[in-house]
Amino acid sequence: MIDVELIKSKMNDLASYYEELEPFLCEESRVIIEEKSKLRNVERLFQLVVDAAIDINTHIIAESNFHVPDDYQSTFIILGEHKMIPVEFALKIAPSVGLRNMIVHKYGRVDIKKMVDDVKANMGQYEEYLAYINDFLKKQLTL
């Protein structure tokens, strides 16, 4: 059974991390890169946002008895396949997990400017994600 309170808690966490990250997103990428503390804040808060979404996705998937995802990116795709979020949106937001992994695990050589630009350009997707998950929860509560 889907734990609505758990999902709401994770949504609140995500929204809080996003709110902390938002002021940095208004800064020029150059400023973020030059001030290491800002860069580390952006990296960590982005990671926390993505991790909260993955937690939400995996809970919904597990409790709905959907097939086990191959990786964390696939958690968005599975929600799309089951019409909990639009498939087009799932395909658009899923690559953010790859960016998160690159930041956290330092896969290969990270282009810091591109990473910061990608975070700045794509963070709005998580506001949209929260709206879709909120709609899903409303439907759950009326069942």
Secondary structure, 3 states (H helix, E strand, C coil): CCCHHHHHHHHHHHHHHHHHHHHHHCCCHHHHHHCHHHHHHHHHHHHHHHHHHHHHHHHHHHHCCCCCCCCHHHHHHHHHHCCCCCHHHHHHHCHHHHHHHHHHHCCCCCCHHHHHHHHHHHCHHHHHHHHHHHHHHHHHHHC
